[in-house]
Amino acid sequence: MAAKSRTPYRDAAEKTFRHGVDVDIPGMGLGRADDAMRAWPAGQGVAPADWEMHGYRGFVRVYFRDEKTAHAFRIKFGGRQWAVEGLDDLRMIRASAREAARRYF
């Protein structure tokens, strides 16, 4: 039996969203930028189900349903935009397949 994930919501986002932006966390933390990043999607009319934000060691990954929204977010907040391409829904389940298909630009 597989071990239970300690980050089930983040794991679900990885398997669902194909576009996003990775934003480094400075040494002093994100501070008010965290609030601004969390408020930005609603201000752009992005539905709550169409984005998520999760922390990793040293960066936050912001997930979006479409490339256009991810690009606009990157323009506003910086970071590295990425997309997972060429995978069907079944192959999106495997972390190794997602990482191999993830391209940064």
JOBELBEL-V325990 format. One record per residue. N is the residue number from 1. RES is the residue in one letter. PSI is psi in whole degrees, -180 to 180 (* if undefined). BURIAL is b if it has 9 or more other C-alpha atoms within 8 Angstrom, else e. D_CENTER is the distance of its C-alpha to the mean C-alpha in whole Angstrom. Layout:
# JOBELBEL-V325990
n->N res->RES psi->PSI burial->BURIAL d_center->D_CENTER
n->N res->RES psi->PSI burial->BURIAL d_center->D_CENTER
This chain:
# JOBELBEL-V325990
n->1 res->M psi->138 burial->e d_center->28
n->2 res->A psi->148 burial->e d_center->24
n->3 res->A psi->145 burial->e d_center->23
n->4 res->K psi->134 burial->e d_center->22
n->5 res->S psi->143 burial->e d_center->18
n->6 res->R psi->-10 burial->e d_center->18
n->7 res->T psi->63 burial->e d_center->14
n->8 res->P psi->-35 burial->e d_center->14
n->9 res->Y psi->-41 burial->e d_center->12
n->10 res->R psi->-42 burial->e d_center->9
n->11 res->D psi->-41 burial->b d_center->11
n->12 res->A psi->-40 burial->e d_center->11
n->13 res->A psi->-42 burial->b d_center->7
n->14 res->E psi->-36 burial->e d_center->7
n->15 res->K psi->-14 burial->b d_center->11
n->16 res->T psi->-48 burial->e d_center->10
n->17 res->F psi->140 burial->b d_center->7
n->18 res->R psi->-2 burial->b d_center->8
n->19 res->H psi->151 burial->b d_center->7
n->20 res->G psi->-176 burial->b d_center->4
n->21 res->V psi->133 burial->b d_center->6
n->22 res->D psi->124 burial->b d_center->7
n->23 res->V psi->122 burial->b d_center->9
n->24 res->D psi->145 burial->e d_center->12
n->25 res->I psi->118 burial->b d_center->14
n->26 res->P psi->165 burial->e d_center->18
n->27 res->G psi->-33 burial->e d_center->21
n->28 res->M psi->6 burial->e d_center->21
n->29 res->G psi->177 burial->e d_center->18
n->30 res->L psi->-27 burial->e d_center->16
n->31 res->G psi->-132 burial->e d_center->19
n->32 res->R psi->-21 burial->e d_center->19
n->33 res->A psi->-33 burial->e d_center->16
n->34 res->D psi->-47 burial->e d_center->14
n->35 res->D psi->-43 burial->e d_center->16
n->36 res->A psi->-41 burial->e d_center->16
n->37 res->M psi->-37 burial->b d_center->12
n->38 res->R psi->-29 burial->e d_center->12
n->39 res->A psi->-25 burial->e d_center->15
n->40 res->W psi->-49 burial->b d_center->14
n->41 res->P psi->-44 burial->b d_center->13
n->42 res->A psi->-38 burial->b d_center->16
n->43 res->G psi->-21 burial->e d_center->18
n->44 res->Q psi->3 burial->e d_center->17
n->45 res->G psi->18 burial->e d_center->18
n->46 res->V psi->125 burial->b d_center->14
n->47 res->A psi->147 burial->e d_center->15
n->48 res->P psi->-32 burial->e d_center->14
n->49 res->A psi->-9 burial->e d_center->13
n->50 res->D psi->11 burial->e d_center->11
n->51 res->W psi->157 burial->b d_center->8
n->52 res->E psi->159 burial->b d_center->6
n->53 res->M psi->127 burial->b d_center->6
n->54 res->H psi->145 burial->e d_center->7
n->55 res->G psi->146 burial->e d_center->9
n->56 res->Y psi->179 burial->e d_center->10
n->57 res->R psi->106 burial->e d_center->14
n->58 res->G psi->-8 burial->e d_center->14
n->59 res->F psi->163 burial->b d_center->10
n->60 res->V psi->144 burial->b d_center->8
n->61 res->R psi->122 burial->b d_center->4
n->62 res->V psi->122 burial->b d_center->3
n->63 res->Y psi->141 burial->b d_center->3
n->64 res->F psi->157 burial->b d_center->6
n->65 res->R psi->-26 burial->b d_center->10
n->66 res->D psi->156 burial->e d_center->11
n->67 res->E psi->-36 burial->b d_center->11
n->68 res->K psi->-45 burial->e d_center->14
n->69 res->T psi->-41 burial->b d_center->12
n->70 res->A psi->-42 burial->b d_center->9
n->71 res->H psi->-46 burial->b d_center->12
n->72 res->A psi->-39 burial->e d_center->14
n->73 res->F psi->-45 burial->b d_center->11
n->74 res->R psi->-40 burial->b d_center->11
n->75 res->I psi->-41 burial->e d_center->15
n->76 res->K psi->-44 burial->e d_center->15
n->77 res->F psi->-5 burial->e d_center->13
n->78 res->G psi->-169 burial->e d_center->13
n->79 res->G psi->-173 burial->b d_center->11
n->80 res->R psi->118 burial->b d_center->10
n->81 res->Q psi->145 burial->b d_center->9
n->82 res->W psi->163 burial->b d_center->9
n->83 res->A psi->145 burial->b d_center->10
n->84 res->V psi->118 burial->b d_center->11
n->85 res->E psi->151 burial->e d_center->14
n->86 res->G psi->14 burial->e d_center->18
n->87 res->L psi->136 burial->b d_center->17
n->88 res->D psi->173 burial->e d_center->18
n->89 res->D psi->-36 burial->e d_center->17
n->90 res->L psi->-42 burial->e d_center->19
n->91 res->R psi->-20 burial->b d_center->18
n->92 res->M psi->-19 burial->b d_center->14
n->93 res->I psi->-33 burial->b d_center->16
n->94 res->R psi->122 burial->b d_center->16
n->95 res->A psi->-40 burial->e d_center->14
n->96 res->S psi->-37 burial->e d_center->17
n->97 res->A psi->-41 burial->b d_center->16
n->98 res->R psi->-46 burial->b d_center->13
n->99 res->E psi->-37 burial->e d_center->13
n->100 res->A psi->-31 burial->e d_center->16
n->101 res->A psi->-9 burial->b d_center->15
n->102 res->R psi->127 burial->b d_center->12
n->103 res->R psi->141 burial->e d_center->13
n->104 res->Y psi->145 burial->e d_center->12
n->105 res->F psi->* burial->e d_center->14
